[in-house]
Amino acid sequence: MVKMPGIAKSLLPLLLLLAGCFWGDEYETRHLIGRYYLDETEAKSGAWYLHFEDEEFGLADALFNCQVVEAGYNERCIIMRAVCTNPQFYILPITATNDREVVRRSIRGPFTKQQFDAELRNLCGKNIPHFEDNLTKASK
């Protein structure tokens, strides 16, 4: 049996309680493609943000500060309808970079719906991704 000093015995319950707060995240992370993820900020909140995983910081901060309410993707790009002050559309071309800042700077938008549709046709031709309901819906 391990003997513990008196102060360690009194701090042990507190340490176990604090450690319990960090055992698992209650929010969801959904993998899109490559190093790209949607990350929910609070459990079942429906507040999703686009993240890029790099070796230095993991998922760290969101690529931009708008909440993603719809998303879709294919091998060429990720599409998003996001809400900042007004609904806006964004396109993120998929690149082979490992640099979060390069990815952040390559986000195109905000676009109106008409601008978005035209830009998407120019980028993807006939292989246009569609918004997928299951990416931003809360799981049960």
C-alpha positions as a printed Julia matrix, in Angstrom:
140×3 Matrix{Float64}:
   0.0    0.0     0.0
   1.29   3.45   -0.91
   1.49   5.95    1.94
   0.47   9.5     1.08
   1.17  12.64    3.09
  -1.85  14.33    4.7
  -2.04  17.17    2.16
  -2.02  14.72   -0.76
  -4.94  12.83    0.81
  -6.96  16.03    1.1
  -6.15  17.12   -2.48
  -6.78  13.72   -4.06
 -10.58  14.08   -4.31
 -10.19  17.54   -5.84
  -7.66  16.3    -8.39
  -9.88  13.37   -9.35
 -12.85  15.7    -9.75
 -10.87  18.05  -12.0
  -9.43  15.19  -14.03
 -12.97  13.93  -14.64
 -13.77  17.17  -16.45
 -11.2   16.42  -19.12
 -11.69  12.71  -19.8
 -13.76  13.18  -22.9
 -15.18  15.94  -24.97
 -18.93  16.21  -24.94
 -18.99  18.0   -28.26
 -18.62  16.35  -31.63
 -15.95  16.54  -34.29
 -16.85  15.4   -37.79
 -14.17  14.56  -40.32
 -14.81  15.95  -43.79
 -11.81  15.11  -45.95
  -8.04  15.1   -45.49
  -7.14  17.4   -42.59
 -10.49  19.23  -42.58
 -13.05  18.88  -39.78
 -16.24  20.43  -38.5
 -16.06  20.94  -34.76
 -19.03  21.64  -32.49
 -18.34  24.25  -29.82
 -20.86  22.99  -27.25
 -22.56  19.63  -26.91
 -25.58  19.36  -29.21
 -25.56  23.13  -29.79
 -25.51  22.97  -33.57
 -22.73  25.57  -33.57
 -20.16  24.16  -36.01
 -16.85  25.68  -37.07
 -14.42  24.62  -39.79
 -11.02  23.44  -38.54
  -7.79  22.28  -40.12
  -5.62  19.73  -38.32
  -1.91  20.38  -38.36
   0.93  18.61  -36.58
   1.82  21.51  -34.31
  -1.58  22.57  -32.95
  -4.03  19.8   -33.86
  -7.45  21.29  -34.55
  -6.7   24.46  -32.53
  -8.63  27.54  -33.68
 -11.27  27.66  -36.4
 -10.25  28.68  -39.9
 -12.71  31.56  -39.8
 -15.07  32.94  -37.18
 -18.4   32.28  -38.83
 -20.68  29.48  -37.68
 -21.16  26.84  -40.39
 -24.83  25.92  -40.78
 -24.5   23.81  -43.94
 -21.52  22.05  -45.45
 -20.59  19.71  -48.26
 -17.41  18.53  -49.9
 -15.79  16.48  -52.59
 -12.15  15.79  -53.49
 -11.72  19.32  -54.9
 -13.38  21.63  -52.36
 -15.43  22.19  -49.23
 -18.54  24.33  -49.51
 -20.16  26.12  -46.59
 -23.12  28.29  -45.8
 -22.1   30.26  -42.76
 -23.77  32.82  -40.55
 -21.93  35.88  -39.34
 -24.26  38.83  -39.6
 -26.02  37.48  -42.71
 -26.0   34.05  -44.33
 -22.97  33.86  -46.58
 -21.45  31.21  -48.84
 -17.8   30.13  -48.85
 -15.64  27.76  -50.89
 -12.4   26.22  -49.68
 -10.34  24.52  -52.4
  -8.61  21.38  -51.07
  -4.82  21.77  -51.16
  -1.91  19.5   -50.25
  -0.43  22.01  -47.81
   0.19  21.32  -44.12
   0.15  25.03  -43.3
  -2.98  26.3   -41.52
  -2.37  29.92  -42.6
  -2.12  28.95  -46.27
  -5.43  27.11  -45.92
  -7.01  30.06  -44.09
  -5.97  32.47  -46.86
  -7.36  30.19  -49.57
 -10.97  30.43  -48.31
 -13.05  32.15  -51.0
 -16.0   34.3   -50.04
 -18.25  35.56  -48.7
 -20.43  35.12  -51.76
 -24.08  35.74  -52.46
 -25.91  32.6   -53.62
 -25.57  33.64  -57.28
 -21.83  34.4   -56.94
 -21.34  31.13  -55.05
 -23.03  29.05  -57.76
 -20.94  30.69  -60.51
 -17.65  30.3   -58.6
 -18.45  26.67  -57.79
 -19.13  25.88  -61.46
 -15.81  27.51  -62.42
 -13.89  25.54  -59.8
 -15.57  22.13  -60.04
 -17.16  21.94  -63.48
 -19.75  19.15  -63.45
 -18.45  17.57  -60.23
 -20.16  20.02  -57.87
 -20.52  19.05  -54.2
 -23.88  19.47  -52.5
 -24.77  20.48  -48.97
 -25.15  17.41  -46.75
 -27.71  17.69  -43.95
 -25.99  15.12  -41.73
 -22.79  17.2   -41.41
 -24.31  19.99  -39.32
 -27.24  18.25  -37.65
 -26.89  17.36  -33.98
 -26.71  13.64  -33.3
 -29.15  12.12  -30.85
